[in-house]
Amino acid sequence: MIHIAKGATSQIYVTFTELMLNPSTSWPLVVMTNETTLQKKAFLLPVNESPSTRYDQYSIIETSGPEDPTNGVVTLSPVGFWKYEAYEWDPSEAFDPQNYTTGVPIEIGRASVTGEDEVEDVYK
């Protein structure tokens, strides 16, 4: 299970590239779905920071500020459990996080987003 902290940079360790057809020219496209609200969030992870060929290491930056889904900077709200599906993405194609197409997932799993959501005052 992947663990992501609200408002922080989280390192994830996965095996995406060993399952890709073109790992030297592709990036992982991750589609996360909140298990309670069914809200979807799609983003790319362009930089594999792993010092090993046995596993991949990526950074996901969870933010309440501006998102940059082409670089793994996203808002994942609410906290709780999310399902993730990873796909192979050709970076020469334009990426629109609201309108994307996927094929067969290269990996499916669960993620836990922990921390505190920003709560709006309902009564003022």
Backbone as a chain_set.jsonl record, in Angstrom:
{"seq": "MIHIAKGATSQIYVTFTELMLNPSTSWPLVVMTNETTLQKKAFLLPVNESPSTRYDQYSIIETSGPEDPTNGVVTLSPVGFWKYEAYEWDPSEAFDPQNYTTGVPIEIGRASVTGEDEVEDVYK", "coords": {"N": [[0.841, -1.173, 0.0], [0.475, 2.212, -0.794], [1.538, 5.112, 0.913], [0.512, 8.366, 1.502], [1.114, 11.597, 2.594], [-0.801, 14.382, 3.651], [-0.178, 17.661, 2.456], [2.566, 17.351, 2.051], [5.68, 16.009, 0.695], [5.724, 12.845, -0.545], [7.445, 9.804, -0.764], [7.152, 7.151, -3.018], [7.329, 3.663, -3.582], [7.497, 1.449, -6.128], [6.843, -0.897, -8.848], [6.654, -0.05, -11.536], [8.126, 0.379, -14.002], [9.173, -2.11, -14.761], [7.01, -3.368, -15.769], [6.242, -1.959, -17.957], [5.947, -1.478, -21.525], [7.639, 0.186, -22.968], [9.829, 1.324, -21.189], [11.95, 3.168, -21.205], [11.101, 5.341, -22.629], [8.623, 6.094, -21.703], [6.243, 7.39, -19.294], [4.807, 6.893, -16.019], [1.313, 7.067, -15.783], [-0.861, 7.886, -13.348], [-3.931, 7.064, -11.996], [-6.02, 7.929, -9.53], [-8.64, 6.928, -7.361], [-10.947, 7.97, -5.051], [-12.131, 5.982, -2.442], [-14.456, 6.498, -1.029], [-15.821, 8.809, -2.025], [-15.617, 8.462, -4.733], [-14.305, 10.205, -6.353], [-12.038, 11.111, -8.928], [-8.551, 11.41, -9.675], [-6.033, 12.286, -11.821], [-2.609, 11.97, -12.713], [0.82, 12.521, -13.721], [3.986, 10.847, -13.317], [6.961, 11.842, -13.833], [9.732, 11.536, -13.169], [11.884, 9.051, -12.3], [13.327, 8.322, -9.376], [14.867, 6.301, -8.402], [17.706, 4.585, -7.13], [18.194, 2.072, -7.934], [17.693, -0.731, -10.159], [15.858, -2.53, -9.495], [13.52, -1.584, -8.328], [11.164, 1.177, -8.524], [11.26, 4.63, -7.675], [9.317, 7.3, -6.805], [8.242, 10.721, -6.394], [5.422, 12.082, -4.863], [3.704, 14.991, -4.561], [1.594, 16.258, -2.314], [-0.744, 18.747, -2.163], [-2.42, 21.74, -1.038], [-2.433, 23.886, -2.522], [-1.693, 25.347, -5.757], [-2.03, 22.968, -8.379], [0.062, 20.702, -10.232], [-0.282, 18.505, -12.329], [1.285, 17.251, -14.256], [3.671, 16.826, -13.11], [3.361, 15.344, -10.806], [2.201, 16.801, -8.694], [-0.416, 17.221, -6.691], [-3.783, 17.593, -5.373], [-5.216, 15.651, -2.995], [-8.088, 14.906, -1.803], [-10.913, 13.824, -0.1], [-9.116, 12.823, 2.932], [-8.153, 9.403, 3.489], [-8.835, 6.147, 2.102], [-7.695, 5.308, -1.123], [-8.013, 3.989, -4.391], [-5.569, 2.998, -6.738], [-4.579, 3.101, -10.159], [-2.127, 2.367, -12.475], [-0.79, 3.414, -15.556], [0.844, 3.16, -18.755], [2.316, 5.965, -20.208], [2.826, 7.981, -23.04], [5.075, 10.512, -23.21], [5.236, 12.296, -25.315], [2.722, 12.886, -26.085], [0.064, 15.204, -25.533], [-1.038, 15.999, -22.253], [-4.005, 15.965, -20.514], [-5.437, 16.349, -17.517], [-8.16, 16.183, -17.038], [-9.266, 14.964, -19.191], [-8.42, 12.189, -20.48], [-7.071, 9.2, -21.938], [-6.891, 5.719, -21.33], [-5.278, 2.516, -21.304], [-4.731, -0.827, -20.741], [-4.203, -1.378, -17.323], [-0.955, -1.193, -15.799], [-0.362, -1.632, -13.219], [-2.242, -2.141, -10.262], [-3.534, -0.943, -7.223], [-3.759, 0.034, -3.718], [-3.978, 3.103, -1.88], [-3.203, 5.119, 0.94], [-4.236, 8.138, 2.164], [-3.193, 10.396, 4.461], [-3.595, 12.676, 7.216], [-4.818, 16.011, 7.771], [-7.757, 17.301, 6.384], [-8.523, 20.474, 4.916], [-10.998, 22.321, 6.445], [-13.98, 23.932, 5.725], [-15.649, 26.688, 7.203], [-18.9, 26.227, 8.041], [-20.881, 27.565, 9.371], [-20.998, 30.936, 10.021]], "CA": [[0.0, 0.0, 0.0], [1.18, 3.487, -0.868], [1.144, 6.068, 1.95], [0.698, 9.753, 1.073], [0.79, 12.539, 3.664], [-1.341, 15.665, 3.211], [0.702, 18.815, 2.59], [3.973, 16.923, 2.12], [6.214, 15.201, -0.4], [5.786, 11.438, -0.145], [8.159, 8.899, -1.665], [6.48, 5.872, -3.21], [8.198, 2.624, -4.137], [6.639, 0.605, -6.96], [7.553, -1.616, -9.917], [5.997, 0.333, -12.785], [8.911, 0.266, -15.238], [9.366, -3.499, -15.196], [5.778, -3.803, -16.421], [5.993, -1.125, -19.139], [6.473, -1.961, -22.8], [8.716, 1.1, -23.366], [10.159, 2.065, -19.968], [12.92, 4.249, -21.404], [10.466, 6.48, -23.292], [7.274, 6.294, -21.159], [6.071, 7.801, -17.899], [3.583, 6.358, -15.419], [0.104, 7.857, -15.574], [-1.538, 7.316, -12.19], [-5.311, 7.5, -11.8], [-6.445, 7.562, -8.179], [-10.075, 7.066, -7.131], [-11.272, 7.912, -3.629], [-13.05, 4.872, -2.227], [-15.703, 6.974, -0.437], [-16.522, 9.77, -2.889], [-15.391, 8.038, -6.117], [-13.613, 11.281, -7.071], [-10.836, 10.649, -9.609], [-7.468, 12.359, -9.856], [-5.031, 11.717, -12.722], [-1.362, 12.728, -12.745], [2.0, 11.833, -14.258], [5.197, 10.787, -12.488], [7.977, 11.827, -14.885], [11.12, 11.312, -12.763], [12.161, 7.885, -11.467], [14.455, 8.701, -8.534], [15.425, 5.093, -7.807], [19.108, 4.269, -7.391], [18.242, 0.642, -8.247], [16.828, -1.166, -11.255], [14.916, -3.499, -8.934], [12.261, -0.908, -8.005], [11.064, 2.585, -8.923], [10.988, 5.563, -6.581], [8.742, 8.547, -7.315], [7.731, 11.67, -5.408], [4.098, 12.665, -5.042], [3.575, 16.165, -3.701], [0.198, 16.516, -2.013], [-0.793, 20.176, -1.877], [-3.708, 22.421, -1.059], [-2.207, 25.024, -3.413], [-1.804, 25.049, -7.186], [-1.642, 21.625, -8.8], [0.838, 20.508, -11.459], [-0.43, 17.058, -12.513], [2.311, 16.684, -15.134], [4.853, 16.585, -12.284], [3.015, 14.651, -9.568], [1.776, 17.735, -7.651], [-1.869, 17.078, -6.722], [-4.578, 17.676, -4.153], [-5.961, 14.409, -2.789], [-9.006, 15.179, -0.717], [-10.635, 13.78, 1.324], [-8.189, 11.804, 3.42], [-8.752, 8.074, 3.527], [-8.314, 5.158, 1.171], [-7.843, 5.555, -2.559], [-7.545, 2.941, -5.305], [-4.796, 3.581, -7.831], [-4.268, 2.329, -11.355], [-1.018, 2.985, -13.205], [-0.789, 3.129, -16.986], [2.01, 3.645, -19.486], [1.965, 7.188, -20.921], [3.835, 8.5, -23.965], [5.175, 11.936, -22.897], [5.126, 13.15, -26.498], [1.308, 13.229, -26.198], [-0.403, 16.216, -24.586], [-1.748, 15.402, -21.122], [-5.071, 16.753, -19.921], [-5.887, 15.521, -16.396], [-9.616, 16.056, -17.04], [-9.687, 14.229, -20.386], [-7.305, 11.319, -20.842], [-7.469, 7.835, -22.271], [-6.011, 4.717, -20.759], [-5.404, 1.174, -21.839], [-4.714, -1.835, -19.687], [-3.313, -0.924, -16.251], [0.258, -1.983, -15.549], [-0.391, -1.972, -11.799], [-3.423, -1.7, -9.523], [-3.298, -1.086, -5.793], [-4.45, 0.952, -2.814], [-3.173, 4.136, -1.237], [-3.792, 5.749, 2.11], [-3.894, 9.552, 2.296], [-3.361, 10.714, 5.875], [-3.415, 14.075, 7.595], [-6.082, 16.703, 8.006], [-8.321, 18.092, 5.297], [-8.95, 21.82, 5.283], [-12.445, 22.321, 6.66], [-14.587, 25.254, 5.57], [-16.638, 27.024, 8.207], [-20.247, 26.183, 7.497], [-21.62, 28.634, 10.06], [-20.135, 32.081, 10.339]], "C": [[0.89, 1.241, 0.0], [0.639, 4.406, 0.225], [1.502, 7.473, 1.481], [0.252, 10.66, 2.212], [0.278, 13.845, 3.073], [-0.304, 16.759, 3.429], [2.174, 18.484, 2.621], [4.379, 16.215, 0.829], [6.367, 13.78, 0.115], [6.532, 10.642, -1.205], [7.354, 7.608, -1.778], [7.45, 4.921, -3.905], [7.31, 1.6, -4.824], [7.492, -0.121, -7.995], [6.921, -1.316, -11.267], [6.841, 0.002, -14.013], [9.131, -1.176, -15.682], [8.145, -4.046, -15.913], [5.456, -3.009, -17.685], [6.578, -1.765, -20.395], [7.674, -1.131, -23.246], [9.173, 1.933, -22.173], [11.138, 3.22, -20.171], [12.286, 5.488, -22.029], [9.066, 6.782, -22.747], [7.327, 6.771, -19.717], [4.847, 7.104, -17.336], [2.498, 7.427, -15.338], [-0.63, 7.165, -14.437], [-2.929, 7.923, -12.103], [-5.74, 6.991, -10.435], [-7.933, 7.849, -8.027], [-10.332, 6.937, -5.639], [-12.341, 6.857, -3.413], [-14.373, 5.288, -1.599], [-16.499, 7.827, -1.413], [-16.498, 9.386, -4.362], [-14.801, 9.154, -6.988], [-12.338, 10.724, -7.671], [-9.824, 11.774, -9.719], [-6.405, 11.662, -10.698], [-3.796, 12.608, -12.72], [-0.237, 11.856, -13.274], [3.123, 11.855, -13.242], [6.4, 10.691, -13.425], [9.381, 11.424, -14.454], [11.214, 10.114, -11.828], [13.446, 8.182, -10.701], [15.194, 7.496, -7.953], [16.899, 4.913, -8.145], [19.298, 2.822, -7.847], [17.373, 0.35, -9.463], [15.77, -2.152, -10.758], [13.557, -2.886, -8.625], [12.324, 0.534, -8.51], [10.76, 3.422, -7.687], [10.515, 6.881, -7.196], [8.314, 9.421, -6.15], [6.344, 12.12, -5.828], [4.012, 13.818, -4.055], [2.088, 16.453, -3.529], [0.118, 17.961, -1.533], [-2.224, 20.67, -1.788], [-3.612, 23.659, -1.95], [-2.374, 24.63, -4.868], [-1.298, 23.64, -7.518], [-0.8, 21.694, -10.069], [0.817, 19.01, -11.753], [0.587, 16.443, -13.468], [3.603, 16.393, -14.372], [4.524, 15.98, -10.928], [2.647, 15.559, -8.417], [0.247, 17.802, -7.7], [-2.489, 17.313, -5.349], [-5.408, 16.407, -4.066], [-6.837, 14.593, -1.558], [-10.331, 14.507, -1.047], [-9.57, 12.733, 1.683], [-8.924, 10.471, 3.449], [-8.113, 7.164, 2.498], [-8.675, 5.507, -0.268], [-7.366, 4.312, -3.294], [-6.676, 3.631, -6.353], [-4.621, 2.57, -8.954], [-3.165, 3.08, -12.077], [-1.038, 2.489, -14.646], [0.512, 3.655, -17.586], [1.59, 4.843, -20.336], [3.125, 7.639, -21.8], [3.942, 10.006, -23.739], [5.16, 12.857, -24.115], [3.667, 13.557, -26.751], [0.956, 14.307, -25.172], [-1.208, 15.53, -23.482], [-2.759, 16.395, -20.571], [-5.641, 15.921, -18.778], [-7.403, 15.373, -16.295], [-10.115, 15.189, -18.191], [-8.498, 13.408, -20.89], [-7.853, 9.948, -21.206], [-6.435, 6.881, -21.693], [-6.229, 3.397, -21.466], [-5.529, 0.194, -20.687], [-3.769, -1.359, -18.581], [-2.095, -1.827, -16.118], [0.364, -2.356, -14.073], [-1.658, -1.385, -11.184], [-3.132, -1.916, -8.048], [-4.111, -0.099, -4.993], [-3.455, 1.932, -2.226], [-3.95, 4.677, -0.05], [-3.297, 7.189, 2.148], [-4.218, 9.944, 3.733], [-3.063, 12.181, 6.136], [-4.771, 14.687, 7.84], [-6.497, 17.469, 6.771], [-8.618, 19.491, 5.812], [-10.467, 21.81, 5.357], [-12.954, 23.749, 6.537], [-15.567, 25.464, 6.726], [-18.012, 27.058, 7.565], [-21.07, 27.322, 8.074], [-20.651, 29.751, 10.387], [-20.906, 33.107, 11.112]], "O": [[1.905, 1.307, 0.692], [-0.571, 4.474, 0.441], [2.645, 7.742, 1.11], [-0.853, 10.514, 2.734], [0.847, 14.361, 2.111], [0.37, 16.788, 4.459], [2.965, 19.256, 3.162], [3.543, 15.874, -0.008], [7.064, 13.543, 1.102], [6.277, 10.791, -2.401], [6.926, 7.04, -0.773], [8.281, 5.337, -4.712], [6.475, 0.961, -4.185], [8.714, 0.025, -8.016], [6.68, -2.229, -12.057], [6.335, -0.591, -14.967], [9.264, -1.432, -16.879], [8.228, -5.071, -16.591], [4.513, -3.338, -18.404], [7.568, -2.494, -20.337], [8.618, -1.663, -23.83], [8.928, 3.139, -22.145], [11.147, 4.161, -19.377], [12.865, 6.573, -21.969], [8.384, 7.653, -23.287], [8.322, 6.582, -19.017], [3.937, 6.754, -18.088], [2.74, 8.544, -14.883], [-0.982, 5.99, -14.545], [-3.089, 9.144, -12.134], [-5.816, 5.784, -10.203], [-8.431, 8.872, -8.498], [-9.983, 5.927, -5.027], [-13.348, 6.837, -4.122], [-15.328, 4.513, -1.626], [-17.694, 7.608, -1.612], [-17.272, 9.922, -5.156], [-14.799, 9.053, -8.215], [-11.627, 9.956, -7.023], [-10.188, 12.944, -9.841], [-5.93, 10.583, -10.342], [-3.902, 13.834, -12.726], [-0.323, 10.628, -13.277], [3.208, 12.758, -12.41], [6.82, 9.59, -13.779], [10.168, 11.001, -15.302], [10.698, 10.143, -10.711], [14.521, 8.283, -11.292], [16.061, 7.662, -7.095], [17.301, 5.066, -9.298], [20.421, 2.392, -8.114], [16.435, 1.089, -9.761], [14.891, -2.559, -11.517], [12.544, -3.586, -8.655], [13.386, 1.039, -8.872], [10.082, 2.965, -6.767], [11.217, 7.494, -8.0], [8.055, 8.927, -5.053], [6.111, 12.488, -6.979], [4.224, 13.638, -2.856], [1.407, 16.842, -4.478], [0.827, 18.353, -0.606], [-3.131, 20.091, -2.386], [-4.588, 24.391, -2.114], [-3.106, 23.692, -5.184], [-0.275, 23.192, -7.001], [-0.931, 22.618, -10.871], [1.789, 18.313, -11.462], [0.739, 15.221, -13.489], [4.525, 15.787, -14.918], [5.319, 16.088, -9.995], [2.761, 15.15, -7.261], [-0.322, 18.368, -8.633], [-1.821, 17.243, -4.318], [-6.209, 16.119, -4.955], [-6.381, 14.453, -0.423], [-10.815, 14.618, -2.173], [-9.186, 11.894, 0.868], [-10.154, 10.421, 3.436], [-6.98, 7.39, 2.074], [-9.787, 5.934, -0.577], [-6.417, 3.657, -2.862], [-7.005, 4.726, -6.809], [-4.529, 1.363, -8.731], [-3.257, 4.292, -12.27], [-1.27, 1.31, -14.916], [1.19, 4.493, -16.991], [0.627, 4.758, -21.097], [4.272, 7.672, -21.354], [2.994, 10.728, -24.044], [5.078, 14.076, -23.963], [3.405, 14.467, -27.537], [1.497, 14.314, -24.066], [-1.965, 14.596, -23.745], [-2.413, 17.52, -20.208], [-6.268, 14.891, -19.026], [-7.888, 14.527, -15.544], [-11.257, 14.728, -18.172], [-7.671, 13.91, -21.651], [-8.966, 9.588, -20.823], [-5.254, 7.211, -21.587], [-7.239, 3.192, -22.14], [-6.338, 0.377, -19.777], [-2.638, -0.973, -18.875], [-2.174, -3.043, -16.294], [1.091, -3.282, -13.714], [-2.089, -0.287, -11.536], [-2.559, -2.934, -7.66], [-5.035, 0.529, -5.509], [-2.266, 1.643, -2.09], [-5.181, 4.691, -0.038], [-2.091, 7.439, 2.163], [-5.363, 9.842, 4.173], [-2.363, 12.835, 5.364], [-5.752, 13.985, 8.084], [-5.699, 18.195, 6.179], [-8.925, 19.679, 6.989], [-11.139, 21.343, 4.437], [-12.425, 24.664, 7.169], [-16.231, 24.526, 7.167], [-18.253, 27.838, 6.644], [-21.851, 27.963, 7.371], [-19.594, 29.513, 10.971], [-20.356, 34.148, 11.475]]}, "num_chains": 1, "name": "protein.A"}
